[in-house]
Amino acid sequence: MDNPLYPAFFRLDRLEMLVVGAGQVGEEKLSFILKSSPNARVTVVAPWMGEELQQLLDRYAAEAGAQVPGDAVEAPAETPAGRWRTAAGGRVTWFRREFHPDDVKAVDLVIAATNFHAVNRQVWEAAKAARRLANIADTPSLCDFYLGSIVTRGPLKVAISTNGQSPTFAKRFRQWLEAELPAAETTELIDNLKLFRDRLTGDFRTKVRELNTLTSGLLAPARSGPRRCPPGGCLLAAGSEPNDLGPASPPELDGSGSENLN
């Protein structure tokens, strides 16, 4: 079966997210969210909060210290039971109470993270009525989006999905990518590629052709085994080698028919 999902990367610093539930499932969801997007803006609604989640949020707040500026958003109408900030400018606000359908109206993304199917179903019904995107824990058929495995290496972020069929494979593939993509070298490579791109002259199509020619050479070392490059020289070394993969590919096209340089 093919995977029909369309991947997208959300700017969680520009969106509001609601997580219903603050126990083990809620801790798992928030841990994943804040690890990938520490600048996320999250509201938690739950009658109680588990110790593990409390400790996780306290660690983020401790790392942030007193250096993070306050929110410019309007203060909530009700008093929260807890507020935490992250060093990246994210925030988590907890309201100690049961979920109410109106909670979804002030957010963009909704996550039901409780162990109670009836509550999760109520969250899903409220999200659908308000036309909000929802993720319902342990119920793939009610999910508008999945929280898949993610690999982050500096500016590079890779999301992995098996369309819910094998989370274990997604986990192992993530581990393989993490081992194959060393953080320092991957960041160096992408930074150097950006420098090269910024120095290109000519029209748009010429720039795309130059970038395709250069980056196609990066695949050649992978076929003959690992190698070491001088600091800052991996990209230039690969780009200067003969290209044994054939001529440069034509410019990639995105869904609108425009050439994509991302």
N, C-alpha and C positions, 0 to 999 in steps of 0.2 A: 504493500500500500504506500503510495506517495504521500509526502507531507505537504498539505495545502496551506500551511500557516504562512503568513507574511510577516517577516521580522521587522521590528521597529525599535528604536532606542528613544525612550522617554526622557525629557528634561525635567527631572523631578524637583528641581529648584524653581520651576515655573508652574508646576501643577500642585494641587492639593490631594493628598491621599488619606483615605480612611481605612483603619484596621480595626475590625471588630473582634475582640478577644485578646487577652494578654497572658495566657497561660503558655503551655509548651508549644502549641501551634503558633501562637502569636509571636513568641520569642524566635521561633525558626524563621518566620516570615520577615520580621523586623531586622533580624541579624543579617539576612540575605540582602534586604533592601539597603541598609546602611553601609554594609561592606562595599556594595557596588556603587551606591550613590549617597555618600555621607552628607551631601547637601540637600537631601530630601526633606520635604515638609509633610509631616505625618500627624494625624489626629488618631488617638487610640480611644475607643469606647469599650469599657469592660467594668463589671462590678468589682473585680479584684485583679491584681497583677502578681504574676509569679515571681519568685525570688530571682530566677535566672535572668528574666527580662529586666527586672529592676537593676541588677548588677551590671548588665550590658549597657543600659542607658546611663548609669552612674559613671561607667568607665569613659564613655564618650564625653560626658559633661566634664569629667576631671581633665581629660586631654584638652578640652576647649578652654578651661580656666575662665578667667574674666575678660578675655580678649575679644570675645565674639559680641558684636553690637546687637542691640535689641531689635525686635521685629518692627517693621513699619506698618504692619497690618493692623486692622481694627481689633481691639480687645474683645474676647468672646463674651457673650451675654451671661454665661455661667462660669463659676469659678472652677478651674481645673484642679485635679488632685495632684498633678505633678507636671513639671515642665523641664525639659532637657534640651541642651544645645550641643552641636558638634563643632569641632574646630573648622570644618569646611563651611559653616554657616547654616547647616541644617537644624531642624527643630522637631521635637516630639512633644505633643501635648496630650495628657491623659485625663479623660473624664470618667470618674468612678460611678458608673451607673449602667443600666441595661440599655441596649440599642433601641433607638426610635427611628422609624422610617424617614423622618425629616432630616436625620443626620447625613444622608447621602446628598442632599440638595446643595451643600456648601463645598462639595469636593468634586474632583474629576475622575479619580480611580478609587474603587472600593475592593477591599479584601475581607472576606469572611474567614476568620481564623479561630473558630471555636470547635469543641468536640461535640457540639449539639446540632444534629442535623436540622431540627426545627428552627433554631436560631439562624443557622446558615441559610436556610431556605427563605426565611423572612428577609434577611439582608439582600439576597439575590432578587427577590420580588420587588423590594424597594428600589434597588439599583436599576432594574429594568423599567420600572414605572417612571423613573427620573431620567432614563436614557444615559446611564453612567456605565462605564466599562467595569466589569466585576471579575474577580478571581475567587472561587469558592473552594475552600480547602478540601482536598480528597474527593472532589466531585468534578472530574474533567468535563462532563457534559454540560455543566453550568458555567464554565469558564469562558470569558471573552478573550482572555490572555493568560499565558502561563509564565511562571517565574522559573526560567530554565537555568542550566549550568552556565557560568560565565567565567571567562579567562580575561584578566586585565594585565597588560604589560605596558606601563606608561600610557601613551595616547591610544594604544591599540586595545580594543575590547572585542571579544568574540563571544557570541551567544550560541548555545547549543540546544537543540530540541530534537526529540524523537517522537514528537506529536503525542506525548504521554504514554507511549508504548513501552519504553524501557529507560526509566530514570537512572538505573544502574549503569547502563552503557554510557549515558550522557556524563555521568560522574567520572567513569574511567577515561573517557575521551578527553574530558577536561584535564584530568591529571596528566595524560600523555602530552597534551598541548603545553601545559605548564612546564613540563620537563624539557620539551623541545624548543621552547621560546624563552631563553634566559632574559630576565627583566632588563638588565643593564644593556645588553647587546641589542635587544629589540627596540628599546627606547632610542639608543644611539642611531640605529638604522633609520628609524622614522624621522628623527630630528634632522639627520643629514639629508634625507630625501626632501624634506620641506625646504631646507636651505637651497638645494639644487633647483627645486621648483620655483622658488622665489627669484632666482637669478636668471631664469629662462627669458629669452626675448622672442619676438615674433608673434604671429597671430595665435589664436586659441588652438586650432588644429595642429599647428606646428609644435606647440608645447605638449599636447597630448602624445604626439608621435615620439618626441624626445623622451618623455617619461616612460612610455611603453618600451622603448628600446633599452633604456637603462634598467628598468625593473625586471625585464625578462631575463637578464643576465644573473639576477639574484637567485634564480632557481637552479642554475647549473651546479653550484657547489653542493647543493643538497643531494644531487644524484651521485656524486662521487665521494660523499662522506664529509664529516665536519672539517673545518679548517680554522686557523686563527689569523686575525687581521691586526694590523697596528691600530692603536687607539684612534678612533675617528675615521679609519680608513676602509672599513668593510664595504660601505656603499660604493665608494670611488673605485675600490679594487674590483668589485664585481662588475661595475659598469664599464671598466676599461678592458675586460676580457672579451675575446671573440664570443659572439652569441651563437651557441650551437643548437638553439631551439628554433631556428628559422627566423624569418622577418618579423618585425614588430607587428603586434596585433593592431587592428583598426581601433579607433577610439571607442570606449565602452559607451553604451547608450542607456540612460535610465528610462523609466516608464513613460516619460513625456516626450521621448525622442531627442532629448538634449544630451550633449556629451557630458560625462560625469567625471570630474577630477577629484572626487572625494577619496 
